[in-house]
Amino acid sequence: MCLFTRKEVGFKLRTPAAGGEGDREVLTTTRMSSLPEAQPQASSNVGSETETVTVEGIPFPAEITAGSGNPLSLLANGITDIEIHFLQIKYNAIGIYLHNNDVLLGHLQSWKGKSADDLLGDDAFFQALVSAPVEKLFRVVVIKEIKGSQYGVQLESSVRDRLVAADKYDDDEEEALEKVADFFQAKYFKPASVITFHFPATPPAGAAAEISFATEGKDEAKMRVDNENVAGMIQKWHLGGESAVSPTTVRSLADRFAALLSAA
């Protein structure tokens, strides 16, 4: 038996409906008991990798070294799925890597002793995680092929909504966000393609984040995000509690940090 936890978050994948009816376009997030064996992943040059850990049938490195050279640990994982005509289709798998050091745990000390359920319902915890001054890397592995433009539209819309809600959306943010959407515009997300979001602990000017895309048969593509507000909201899209793109990833973060903080 497969158990599903569903949450609609507005991603659009167009599939013609039978009999000429209008398209049904819904994104849900789902955690399944198992996934089929994953295809070999595209090689990404963002950091070196160590042993592989299988997460929902998708291989993820247990540790990645990127940017500063510090080891980043796989601290959480999850998946997102799409639902089309009530049929669950696996979309991607997500691995959350952070530099797990005293700075990170010290930054989150206010939540020491809290249960995973306490953390899960506390938006302030996830906001603190976003603002933690440590290196972070989010690795997204494609399960179901999709056009990059569709992924870019989802990211652009979600990040813009968060910026507007926080009163941080101005011309600079609009321009930076359009560049991110344009980066994905001509891409095609084959199964096992890898999207990486890298956030330095102390980003240099003009490089608040780096996004890369690797797929079989093509050179790795990269871009820099120079706007700190946009980079921060991309983090929040992945780590933002109830509003995050993948509730299963958020649940995994809450479980892991409840244990880490209790032991600190």
Residue, then its C-alpha position, 0 to 999 in steps of 0.5 A: m500500500c502507498l500512503f499519500t499526503r497531498k497539498e496543492v501548491g499551484f504548479k501547472l503541467r498541461t496535459p490535454a483532457a479526454g473528450g476535449e475538456g479543459d486542462r486540469e492543472v494541479l501540483t500536489t506534494t506526495r510522499m510515497s512508500s517507494l519509487p522505482e529505481a532511479q536512472p543515473q543522474a546527470s553529472s553536476n560540477v557543483g562540488s565534489e561528492t562522497e558516498t551515495v544515500t538512496v532517498e525514495g529510490i533516488p541516489f543522493p550524496a550523503e555529503i557534498t563539498a561546494g564553494s567554500g570547501n566545507p562539507l555540506s551534509l544531507l540533512a533533509n529530503g522530500i519529493t514533489d508530485i503532480e496530479i493530473h486527472f487524479l493520477q499521481i505522477k512523481y515530479n522530482a526529489i529534493g535533497i537539502y544540504l547544510h554546513n552542519n556546524d556550531v554556527l548553525l545549531g547556535h543560530l537555532q538554539s531558541w528551539k532546543g528541546k522542541s519536538a518535530d511537531d513543534l518545529l513543523g508548526d513554527d514559521a519563525f523556526f523556518q525563517a531562522l533556518v533561512s537566515a542562518p549564516v551557513e552555506k546551503l545547497f539544494r539539489v533537485v533531481v528530476i523524476k518526470e520530464i518537464k519543460g524548464s519553462q514550466y518549472g521557471v514559471q512556478l519558481e517565478s510566481s512563488v518567489r514573487d508572491r513571497l516578495v510582494a507579501a513581505d513588501k520587498y518586490d521592486d524593480d531590482e527584484e523584478e529584474a533579477l527574478e526575470k533572469v532566473a525564469d529566463f535561465f530555465q526557459a529553453k531548458y528541457f528537464k529529462p529524467a535524472s537532470v539535476i538542478t542545484f541552488h547554492f547559497p554561500a554563507t557570506p556571499p560576495a557582491g553580486a553573487a547571493a546565490e548560484i543556480s546550475f542545471a545539468t542534464e545528460g548530453k549537454d554542458e552544465a549551465k550556470m547563473r548567478v543571482d545578484n539580488e539578496n531578496v530574491a535569493g532569500m525567497i528562493q531559500k524560503w520556497h524550499l525551507g518555508g514551513e507550510s508555504a514551502v514547495s515540498p511539505t515532505t521536505v519540511r517534515s524531514l527538516a523538522d524531524r532532523f533538527a529536533a534530534l540535532l538540537s536535542a543532542a546539542 
